Every structure is written in C-alpha cells, then in structure tokens.
C-alpha cells in the first residue's frame, strides 16, 4: 500500500497556548533552558544514576544542562500524567534508541533540544518532534546536498529564504524519522517534505500509515516541526511554556 506524507506550515498564532479537553491533542511544552538551569540541582535529583552518568559525559556544561533539564522535565510531565513520583517513571530505549515508557503504551512522547531551548511532545499517537535554531553562521548549503531530495533542492534554488527553507526541510525529516523510531538509518534524500502531499518511498523502514507534519517558526529564531501518524485531517496542537505547566 502506498502511503503519503502531508506537510503544512502553521503560523505560531494559530497554535493554542492552553488546554481544555485535550483528547486526541498533541501537547507540547516549550522550555527555556537558561531559566530552568537555575533549578538544576533540584532537577538532577529526579534523574536515574545512568542518566546522571550520561549527563556527566558531555564535555560542555551547556550540553549537560540541555540534557538534564529536558530529561528531568520529561519525567515530571509523565509523572503528572500517570499520577506517580517522577523517579518511578521507567524510560527505556527502543531498537534504534527511541525512548519509550517501559510499563505503559498509551502515551507516546518525544523531545528535542538545541541552543537555549527544548520542547517535549506528548500524544496518544506515534509522534516525533524536532527543534532547531536557525543559525545564521551555519553552512546549510553543503548539508542540503546530501540531505535534500531533488524536489527540495529545486525549491531551495527558487526561494529567497533559503536558510529558513532548509531548516524547514531538515526539521521535518528529523521529526518524521524520530516519529517512526528509525532515526537517521533511512536515506534523507528519499524523503520529500515539501509543502504538499508527498509520496512516501516504499523503501523507508517503519511505515504503517500516512503521516502528517506541521512546521512553525518560534520566537528567538527557532523552527519546530511535529510529525504524527495521520489519524485525522485536523489534530489540535497545544504549545505550553513550561512555566504555565502544573508539572513543575
């Protein structure tokens, strides 16, 4: 069976910032790493010994902070969902390293962090998320040659906003593959994430259904893409600054 990949740009103002009935919703928490780093000592206490060792292996403190803050807040959010202490949450790694809850399968989650910000997505359906800082110094052209499909390279050549367009394609591919749980084992050039309905190559691993990706520009020159298996033509997305979350 042939499957399709629906890609859509969504303006930040169209994404809800508070809840209500969130059945079937995708909920995303946005984290300011610098702000949360002030609570680092408290957050570290929520990590397992293996997670603490993982954080200690980072050479730069900022990378250790990114991991610690994101992982600890993931635990807090999941603990809030399941009404249990965060240290009791057991996070396991799948075949390709995608984390999942060991004892529960009704909630899917995914995280992404970069520069000074992180996002955590929760859903009742398979989901992937990628956040990138649109770095004005990054040599995107050399990466585009091996990461973009022929159709995407053509679109890049025709737009005046090549850097933003590249990061749009990149975050969509990352979110899609993270949602599938395959990581970057698939050939990026076989995936087209243009603003349209794109055919999905039959060679891709993990394809069981159609998928949809929405992309939005966030403040501070960040871009975020969220991918989910296509279970509805419209899936409400709620983006919550962590300070508004009851989980912390």
C-alpha positions in Angstrom: 0.0 0.0 0.0 1.3 3.4 -0.9 1.5 6.0 1.9 1.6 9.7 1.9 3.3 12.5 3.9 1.3 15.6 4.4 3.4 18.7 5.2 2.0 22.1 6.3 3.3 25.4 7.6 1.4 26.7 10.6 1.6 30.2 12.0 2.5 30.4 15.7 -0.6 32.4 16.5 -2.8 29.6 15.3 -1.5 27.1 17.9 -3.3 27.1 21.2 -1.5 28.1 24.4 -3.8 26.5 26.9 -5.7 23.3 27.3 -9.3 22.4 27.7 -10.4 19.0 26.5 -7.2 17.6 25.0 -8.5 14.2 23.9 -6.6 13.4 20.7 -4.5 16.6 21.0 -0.7 16.9 20.7 0.6 18.8 23.7 4.0 20.4 23.5 5.9 22.0 26.4 8.4 24.7 25.5 11.4 25.0 27.9 13.8 27.9 28.4 17.0 26.1 29.3 18.6 29.1 31.0 15.6 29.7 33.2 15.3 26.0 34.1 19.1 25.7 34.7 18.6 27.7 37.8 16.8 24.6 39.2 19.5 22.3 38.0 20.3 20.9 41.5 16.7 20.1 42.1 16.2 18.6 38.7 19.3 16.4 38.9 17.7 14.6 41.9 15.0 13.3 39.5 17.4 11.5 37.2 18.5 7.9 37.5 22.1 7.1 38.1 22.5 6.1 34.4 21.0 9.4 33.3 23.4 11.3 35.7 26.3 9.4 34.2 25.1 10.2 30.7 24.9 14.0 31.6 28.4 13.8 33.0 29.8 12.5 29.7 29.1 15.8 27.9 32.2 17.9 27.5 30.5 21.2 27.7 28.3 22.3 30.6 25.6 23.8 28.3 25.1 20.4 26.7 24.9 18.7 30.1 22.3 21.3 31.1 20.3 20.7 28.0 20.1 17.0 28.7 19.5 17.3 32.5 16.7 20.0 32.2 14.9 18.2 29.3 15.1 14.7 30.8 14.0 15.8 34.3 11.1 17.8 33.0 10.1 14.9 30.8 9.9 12.8 34.0 7.8 15.5 35.7 5.4 15.7 32.9 5.0 11.9 32.6 4.6 11.7 36.4 1.8 14.2 36.2 0.0 12.1 33.5 0.3 8.9 35.5 0.0 10.4 39.0 3.2 8.8 40.3 6.6 10.1 41.6 8.8 11.2 38.7 11.7 9.0 39.9 9.4 5.9 39.4 9.0 6.6 35.7 10.9 3.9 33.8 12.2 5.2 30.4 13.6 2.5 28.1 15.3 2.7 24.7 13.9 1.0 21.6 15.7 -0.8 18.9 17.0 2.4 17.3 17.4 4.2 20.6 14.0 5.9 20.6 12.9 6.3 24.3 9.6 4.9 25.4 7.8 4.1 28.7 8.6 0.6 29.8 5.3 -0.2 31.5 2.8 2.0 29.6 1.9 2.2 25.9 -1.0 4.6 25.9 1.1 7.7 25.8 3.8 8.5 23.2 6.4 11.2 23.7 9.4 12.8 22.0 11.8 15.5 22.9 14.2 17.9 21.1 16.7 20.4 22.4 19.1 22.9 20.8 20.9 26.1 21.7 18.9 27.5 24.7 15.5 25.9 24.2 13.9 22.5 24.4 10.5 21.0 23.6 8.6 17.9 24.9 5.7 16.5 23.0 3.1 14.1 24.4 0.4 12.3 22.4 -1.8 9.2 22.3 -0.4 8.5 18.8 3.1 8.0 17.4 4.9 11.3 17.4 8.2 12.9 16.6 9.4 16.4 17.2 12.5 18.4 16.1 13.5 21.9 17.2 16.4 23.8 15.5 18.0 27.2 16.0 18.2 28.9 12.6 21.9 29.7 12.9 22.9 32.5 10.5 26.5 31.2 10.5 25.6 27.5 9.7 26.8 26.3 6.2 23.4 24.8 5.2 24.2 24.6 1.5 26.8 21.8 2.0 24.4 19.8 4.1 21.5 20.3 1.7 23.4 18.4 -1.0 23.2 15.1 0.9 20.0 15.8 3.0 17.6 17.2 0.5 15.7 15.4 -2.3 15.8 16.6 -5.9 12.4 18.3 -5.4 13.6 20.1 -2.3 16.8 21.3 -3.9 14.8 22.8 -6.7 12.5 24.6 -4.2 15.6 25.9 -2.3 17.0 27.3 -5.6 13.8 29.2 -6.2 13.2 30.8 -2.8 14.8 34.0 -1.3 14.7 32.5 2.2 17.0 29.5 1.5 18.3 29.2 5.1 14.8 29.0 6.6 13.6 26.7 3.9 16.5 24.3 4.5 15.8 24.2 8.3 12.1 23.6 7.5 13.0 20.5 5.4 15.6 19.4 8.0 13.3 19.6 11.0 10.5 17.8 9.1 12.8 14.9 8.2 14.1 14.6 11.7 10.6 14.8 13.3 9.3 12.2 10.8 12.1 9.7 11.3 12.0 10.2 15.1 8.3 9.5 15.0 8.9 6.3 13.0 11.6 5.3 15.6 14.2 4.6 12.9 16.5 7.5 13.5 18.7 8.5 10.5 19.0 5.0 9.2 16.8 6.0 6.3 18.3 7.9 3.3 17.3 11.5 3.8 17.3 12.2 0.0 14.5 9.7 -0.5 12.2 11.7 1.7 10.5 14.8 0.3 8.9 17.2 2.8 7.6 20.0 0.6 4.5 22.0 1.4 2.2 19.5 -0.2 1.1 15.8 -0.2 4.3 13.9 -0.8 4.6 10.2 -1.6 6.5 8.1 0.9 9.1 5.8 -0.5 8.3 2.1 -0.1 12.0 1.6 1.0 11.5 3.5 4.2 11.5 1.5 7.4 8.7 1.6 9.9 5.9 2.9 7.5 2.5 1.6 8.5 0.3 4.6 7.7 0.1 8.1 6.3 1.9 10.8 8.3 1.5 14.5 8.8 4.0 17.2 9.7 3.3 20.7 10.8 6.1 23.3 11.0 6.1 26.6 12.8 8.6 29.4 13.5 9.0 30.2 17.1 10.4 33.4 18.7 14.1 33.7 19.0 14.8 32.4 15.5 13.8 28.8 16.3 11.9 26.5 14.0 9.9 23.4 15.1 8.3 20.5 13.2 6.0 18.0 14.7 5.2 14.7 12.9 2.4 12.2 13.8 0.8 9.3 12.1 -2.2 10.5 10.1 -5.3 9.7 12.2 -7.3 12.9 11.5 -7.3 15.7 9.0 -7.0 18.2 11.8 -5.2 17.5 15.0 -5.3 20.3 17.6 -1.8 21.2 18.9 -1.3 23.0 22.2 2.1 24.7 22.9 2.6 25.4 26.6 5.5 27.5 28.1 6.7 25.3 30.9 6.1 28.0 33.5 2.3 27.5 32.8 2.5 23.8 33.4 1.3 22.3 36.6 4.0 19.6 36.3 6.8 21.8 37.7 
